Amino acid sequence: MDFFVYLGMKNLLTLLLLQTVICVNVSGQCKPDTVPICLITVDPISNKNQLIWEKPITMDIDSFRIYRDMIGGFTHIASVSYSDLSTFIDTAQDINPGTNSYRYKLSVIDTCGNESDLSDYHETIGLVMQTAIPSVQFKWNQYIGFSFSTYRILRDDYGTNNWQVLDSVLSSDSLFIYEDPVFPSVNTRYMVEVVHPFGCTSSKKATFYHSSRSNIGKLAELVTGCPPPTAGFSYAASGLNVTFTNSSAVTGNTTYSWDFGDGSKSSTQQDPSYTYATSGTYNVCLTIADSCGSDSICQSVIVIDSSGCPSPTAGFSYSASGLDVTFANSSIVSGNATYSWDFGDGSGSSTQQAPSYTYALSGIYNVCLTIADSCGSDFICQNINTSVTSGLNEMATTDKQLLLITDMLGRTTYPTPNKLLFFIYSDGSVEKRIQFER
């Protein structure tokens, strides 16, 4: 049931609707805000296009939709839940970053089912090798999505993933062509990279992405007229059982050799499944060979035996006194556990079980706790509020959640210095606050 709180102040009557989610969907008149794509790059493991965006901290978003430019316009190809990492890899079989560039857009679906407008598109860098004699020459298309001044030319001299910056080309050039007169070996490879001005983080505790890279251009494709294979795979683990999915780029008949990293078993299947004997982190390697050459790739695979071993559950509460916050750890773990705290201000962290922390400024911070024990790992995030008040009652609590902040007219806002604001909580309480600049 909806309920209202009426706050009278200096003859001003403010009407506040205290409900966690208010659903409105009338002929598209109510749309969530658009979230932009941060960058698109080529994932080095799967050799597929990867989108990264930064999701806002909110309770109002259900999921994100991915759109790709296809014949006739942008088409919805996938959805990503808000609770997942804000990244997407386009694994469609007909998508090949080595032959084309691709355009993508993003939209937001709120918890009421409303969809935002589509974001501005980003277009990938598609590199095409052209000649090898008397010098290596390749071209690429313009990256579209964010501002930058130069394209960086990267070279891997011997095909060992030792990438070095070879040169740079101004983004203002009308022709994106580069010529390398001297190359070290027939296995030399090239990439083109643009650096994002600020970088992107897909989610808390996730990878930081600072640039967009093209597909890999291989000199051997020009010298032999036969593109050498590129190994790649992904995996999904359920307890000790792991399913591997091959994403290698090959020509014609191909052989596969899997090393599962436990010193016991191997496989020659294209997409094998394997059951490990014990929990652990294993270095799994795939080696492929076709008529044009061979390639290999290795990555760490984590498996956890959940049978008879309860997965940990992260949890914490806090008490705040001004800018000083004390955290109480309520996680459920088995045996020895590790704790990793992110205090949400971009600088503070801790590995203590129950730390204390002093913030530099008043505000709302998204604090995250990640735990791990012998049975698995878990994490939890929640918003906490710190403030320095004067003349008004400060209420600190650990058993209620902040729903929204409004101004005197009931409009949703953010903490603003020297301004009267209303902090509305899940238990129905409302705090009047003025946060003064220090």
N, C-alpha and C positions, 0 to 999 in steps of 0.2 A: 504494500500500500504506500502511496506517495504521502509525504507529510511536509509541512511548511514551517519555517521559522520567520517571524516578523520582527525586524530590528528597527526600532525607531531612534533617530538621532537628529537633533536640531530640525525637527519637523519633516525629516526625510524618512519615508517608509520604504524599506528595502525588502523585496520578496525573494526568498531564496528557496529553490526546490532542492530538497536533500534526498537525492536518490542516486545510487552509484551509477546506473546506466539509464539514460533517457533515450529511447529509440524513436526516431522520426524518419519516415521515408515517404515523402509526398512528392511524387512526380520529379524526383531528382533535385528538389529544392534544398535539401540538406545533405551536403557531401563532406566527407572527411578531408583534411588537408592532404595535399600531394606530398609524397616523400621522394626526393630525387635519387637517381642512381649516382653513386660516388665515382665508380670507375668500372670498366670492363677490361679483362685481360685474358690471356690464354693460360689455363691451368697447366703447370709443367708435368703433372703426374698423369692426368687423363688426356692431355692434348686437346681439350675442349674449351669453348668459351665460358668464362666465369664472370658473373655479375656480383658486385659488392655494393651494399648500401648501408647507411647508418640509421638504425631504427630509433625513433624517439621513445623516451620513457613515458609510458602512458598505459592506462587500463582500457582504452577505447578501441584498440586495433585488434582485429581477429587474425588477419593474414595479409599477405602481399601477393599480387598477381604479376606474372612475368609475361610480357608481350614481345614477339619477334616480328620483324618486318617480313611479310611474305607477299606473294602475289595478291593484290587487292587491298593491302593495308596491313596494319599491325594486328596479329592474331594471338589470343591467349593460349600459351603453351604449358604453363605450370603455375602452381600456387605454393607458397612457403608460409607455414604457420608463424605467428608472432613469437612463439616460444622457441623456435629454432634459430640457428645462426642466420644472420641476414646476408646470406650468400646463396647463389644458385649456379650450378654447372649444367650447361645445355648438352646432354649426352645423346641427343637424337642422332640416329645413325646417318642421316643425310646431311648433317652439319659438319663441314670440314674447314677449319680455320686456315688450312694450307692452300685452299683454292679460292676462297671468297672472303669478303668482309661482311659483317652482319650488324644490323641495327636492332636495339632493344629499348623497350619502355617498361615502366613500373607503375602499378596502381596500388591503392590501399583499400582493403575491405574492413569496415569497422564492425563492432560487435552487434550492430543492428542489421548488418547485411548491406549497408550503403557502400558504393564504390566511388572513390575519388576520381578526379580527372587523371588522365595519363601523364606521366612525367615527360620532360624533354628526353629525346632519344640520345643514346650513346652509340657510336659506331666503332667496331674493332679495327685494329691495324692488320691488314692482310699483306704479307711480304711475298713477293714472287721473284725467284731466281731467274736471270735472263741469259747471261753468258759467262763462260769460264776462261776463254782464251781470247786475247792474250792476258786479260785481267778479269777478275770477278766483278760482275755488275748485277745489281738487283734493284727493284723498285717496290714502293708500297703506297697505300692510300692514306689520306689524311685521317687522323683520329679526331672524332667529334664528341664533345661532352664536357670538357673543362679547358681552361686556358693554360697554355704553356709556351715557352719561347723556343725550345730546341727539341729535335729528335736525337736521341743518343744511339749510336751504332755500337752494338755489342758483338764480340767475336769469341768463339770457342775454338781454339787453334787445332785441337786434336780429337774433338768429339768426346771429351771427358767431363763436360759440364763445368769447366773452369772458365766462366764468362768474364771478359774484361771489356772496359769501355775503349773502343778503338777511335771514335771520332764523334762529331756532332754535326747536325744540319739544322739550319734555321727553319722554324715552323712557317715563316713567311715566304719561303721558296715556293714557287708555283709547281715545280717538278720535283717529286720525291724520288730521286735516283741517287745511288751511291756506287762508286767504283773503288775496288780494292786491288791495287796493282800487284801486291805481293801477298800470297797466302801460304801458310806453313805446311799444310798437308791436304790430301784429298778428302780427309775427314773434317775439314774446317766447316764450321757452322756459323750462321749469322742470325741476329735478332735486332728489331728496332724497338726502342723503349721511349715512353714519355713519362715524366715524373709529375705526380699530382702535387699541387701547391701546398696541401695540408696533410694528405694521406687519409686513409679510411680504416676504421676498425669495424669488422662485421658484427660483433657483439662483445659483451664483457668476456674477458679471458680468451678472446679469439685472436686470430692472426691479424697483425697490422699490415696493411697493403699500402705501398707508397708509389706504385707506378703501374702503368699499363704496358704490357709487352705483346709483341706480335707473335705469330707462329714462327717456328724455326725454319730458316732456309738452309738447305744442305748442299754443299758444293758437290758431293758425290752424285747427286741427282743429275747434274749437268755433265759431269765427266763420264759417267757410265751410261747415262740415259735410262737408268733404272733407279727409282727412289729407294734408298735403304729404309728398312723398317724402323719404326719407333715403338718401343715397348711402353705399355701403360696398363694399370689395373686399379680397381677399387675393391672394397670388401665390406661385408656386413657380418658382425659377430653376434651370436646368441649363446651365452654361456661359453662352453668350450668349443662349440661348433661354429665354423667360419665358412662363409660362401664367398668365393672370389669371382669377380667379373672382369674379363679381359677387355681392354679398350685399346689395344695396340693397333697401329696403322701398318698394314702389310700389303704385299703384292703377291697374288697367286697362292700356291700351296705353302703352308707355314707349319713349322714345328714349334712346340711349346715345352719348356722345361721349368717346373716350379720347384723351388727349395723353400720348405715351410719354416725353416729356421730353428727347428728343434733337434736337428742332427739325427732324425729318425726316418722320416718319410719324404717322398717327392712325388711328382705327378707329371704326366705329359698331356693331360687334358687341356682343352682350351679354357674352360670355366670350371675348375674343380671345387669341391667342398672338402673340408678337412676337420677332424676332431682332435684337439690337443689333449694331452694327458693331464696337464696341470695349468693353473693360471699363470700368466706372465706376459712379458713383452717380447715378441719374436721378430727377427729381421727376415722378412719374406722377400725372396727374389724371383723375378720372372725373366727368363732368357728366351728370346724368339729368334728364328732364322727363316728367311725365305730366299728366293732366287736372287735377290738384290743385296743381301747382306744379313747382318745380325745386330741385335741390340739387347740390352738388359736394363732392368730397373729394380731397385730395392726400396722397401718402406717398412716402418715399424707397425706391427699389428698387435693390438692389446686384446687379450682374452681373459675373462674372469669367470671362475667357476661359482655360479650362484646357487648350486644345489647344496642345501644344508648350511648355507652361509648367507645371512640376511644382508641385503644391500644397505649401506648407510643412508641416513636421512639427515640432511642439513637443516639447522634451525638456530635462530638466535633472537634475543630481545635486547633492548637497550634502554638506558636512562640518560637524559640530557640535562645538563645544567649550564645554560648559556652555550658557549662554544665547546665545552668539555663533554665528551660522550664516553660512557662505560658500557661495554658490550658483554652480555651474558650468553655463553654458548649452550644451547639446548639440543645439540645434534645427538643422534643415536648412532653409535659406532660399535664395531667389534674389535677388541684388542687395541693395538697401537694405531693411532690415526694422525694424519697431518692436516694442518689447517692453513688456509691461505685467505687473507682478508684484503679486500679492495675497498677503501673508504670513500670512493666515488668523487674525490676532488682532483684526480689526475696526478697526485703525488704520494698520498699516504697508503701504506700497506703494512701487513704484519703476518707473522706465522705463529703467533701466540694463540693459545686456546681461547682466552677471554681477554682481549686487549682493551686498553683505553686509548682515546685519541682526542686531540685538541685541534679543531678546525680554525683556519685563519679568518674566515668570513661567515656571516650568517647566510643561511640558505637551506635548500632541500637537496640532499645528496642520496644517490642510489648506491647503497652499500651491499657488497656481495661477499658471501662466504662460500668457499669451495673446500670440501673435505674429501679425504681418501683413506680407506683402510684396506685390509687384505681381502675384503669382499666386494669392493667397488668404490665408486665415487659419486658425489652429489653436490649440488650447489643451490643456493637460495639468494635472492636479492630483495631488498625492500627499501623504500624511501624513508629517510629520517630527516627531521627538521632541527636545525640549530639556529638560535637567534639570540641577540642581545636586546632586551626590552627596557623601556623606561616608562614608569608611571602606569603601565598596564599589567594585568595579571598574566604571568607566563605559565602555561600548563604543559608539563612533560609527562608522557605516558608511554607504556609499552604494550598495552592491550587494546589499542585502537589504531586505525590507519587513516592517514590523511586522504580525503577524497578529492578536494579541489580547493582553490584559493580564489576568492572573488573580491572585486572592489565594492564601493558603496552602492553601485547600481546593479550589483549581481552579476557582473561580467567576469568570466573566468580570466585570470591573470597569473603572473608569476611574482615571486618575492621582489618587491620594489622598495628601495630605501625611502624613508621620510614620507610614507604614505600609509593611511589607515587601510588595513586589509582584514578580511574575514577568512579564517582557516576552518574548514568544515570537515568533520571526522565521521568515521563509519558508525560511531555509537550515538550520533545525533547531536553531539556537542559542537559548539561554535566558539572560536576564540577571536577576539578583536585584538589586533596587534599593530604596533608601529615599529618597524625595524629601522633604527637610525644608522646612518653611515658612521663608521668608526674613524 
